[in-house]
Amino acid sequence: MARELKKWSLLPTISSFQNEMNRMLDGFFDGNPLDITMESGTWLLPVDFVETADKIIVKAEVPGIEPKEIDISIHDNILLIKGEKKDEKEEKGKNFYRMERRYGSFSRSIDLPASVDINKVTAECKNGILEISIQKKEEVKPKQITIKAG
């Protein structure tokens, strides 16, 4: 049984590659490429996580959100920040050409090291930045030992 040789063409391959690239670029430019959305109406809260010698500091961007609309809790050494940014009321007669601000609920969980003291936590919101400070336990703080000259 002999097989028939067929002429191979790049055209279908290039065409499907181009269609796939177009689909990816359309999705990329539909919204803000730096915004991480999880599902419709939910967005990921951007945070900075810093560790110093005596505490852990978490800073989160929460512009336009009232502090009373944010819930902060720690359970099993997991810091949970959640809340909701409510949409502004609908205004008649306005045509939106672009809408980049996100509304809806948000939730962010951050694993904390075992060295934190969950009984010594403070939170402050100023100029749209939520700062959560968690003290480390005394026994894990580095201790400076002086050397006596002898």
HELIX and SHEET records of a PDB file:
HELIX    1   1 LEU A   11  PHE A   29  1                                  19    
HELIX    2   2 PRO A   67  GLU A   69  5                                   3    
HELIX    3   3 GLU A  138  VAL A  140  5                                   3    
SHEET    1   A 5 THR A  37  GLU A  39  0                                        
SHEET    2   A 5 THR A  42  TRP A  43 -1                                        
SHEET    3   A 5 GLY A 104  ASP A 111  1                                        
SHEET    4   A 5 ILE A  78  LYS A  85 -1                                        
SHEET    5   A 5 ILE A  70  HIS A  75 -1                                        
SHEET    1   B 4 VAL A  47  GLU A  51  0                                        
SHEET    2   B 4 LYS A  55  GLU A  61 -1                                        
SHEET    3   B 4 ILE A 129  LYS A 136 -1                                        
SHEET    4   B 4 VAL A 116  LYS A 126 -1                                        
END                                                                             
